[in-house]
Amino acid sequence: MPFPGGNALLGTHGFREFARPGDKGYDALLTLDPNYIQPPHLHPGGELAVVLNGMYFDGNMEGQPIHEYPEGTTVWYNQFS
């Protein structure tokens, strides 16, 4: 399922439910330090992320990059991923 600008979803599980109108969404704008590594976590309701500036990555349990997302990338994280 492509997004404008040629970005694609990594998965689609839960996206249709996430995208339905209703009172369930939250917006957040995160500014992360260049070497910040998030601790392992889940996305119980799914998550739509847009990289506005710089580079972002998903990592393994040791914090090593698995996927890198450059500026302008849109990513969907499946429910419970």
C-alpha positions in Angstrom: 0.0 0.0 0.0 2.0 3.0 -1.2 2.0 6.5 0.4 2.5 9.7 -1.5 6.1 10.1 -2.4 6.7 6.5 -3.1 7.0 5.3 0.5 5.4 1.9 1.3 4.0 0.2 4.4 6.2 -2.4 6.0 3.0 -4.4 6.8 -0.7 -3.8 6.7 -2.0 -5.7 9.8 -4.2 -3.3 11.7 -3.7 -0.4 9.3 -7.3 -0.3 8.2 -8.6 -0.2 11.8 -5.9 2.4 12.7 -7.0 4.6 9.7 -10.7 4.5 10.4 -12.2 7.8 11.7 -12.9 7.8 15.4 -11.6 8.8 18.8 -8.5 6.6 19.1 -5.5 8.5 17.8 -2.8 10.5 19.4 -0.3 12.8 17.8 3.3 13.1 19.0 6.3 15.0 17.7 9.5 13.5 18.9 12.9 15.1 18.6 15.6 12.5 19.3 19.3 13.1 19.9 21.5 11.9 17.1 22.8 8.8 19.0 19.6 8.0 21.0 18.6 4.4 21.1 15.1 3.6 22.3 14.7 0.7 24.6 12.8 -2.3 23.2 9.0 -1.6 23.1 5.8 -2.7 21.4 3.2 -0.9 19.3 -0.1 -2.4 20.6 -2.4 -0.2 18.5 0.0 0.1 15.5 2.0 3.2 14.8 2.4 5.5 11.8 5.7 7.2 11.8 7.1 9.9 9.5 10.7 10.9 9.5 10.7 14.7 9.1 14.4 15.3 9.5 17.6 13.2 9.6 17.7 9.4 9.7 15.8 6.9 11.9 16.4 3.2 12.3 14.8 0.1 13.8 17.3 -2.0 15.7 17.7 -5.4 17.1 17.9 -6.2 20.9 21.5 -5.0 20.9 20.6 -1.7 19.3 22.2 -2.5 15.9 20.3 -1.1 12.9 18.0 -3.5 11.0 16.2 -1.0 8.8 17.2 2.6 8.2 14.7 5.3 7.2 15.9 8.5 5.6 14.2 11.9 5.9 10.8 11.8 4.2 10.1 8.1 4.9 6.6 7.0 6.1 6.5 3.8 8.1 3.6 1.7 9.4 4.4 -0.6 12.4 1.9 -3.4 12.6 -0.3 -3.9 15.7 1.7 -5.6 18.5 5.0 -5.3 16.6 
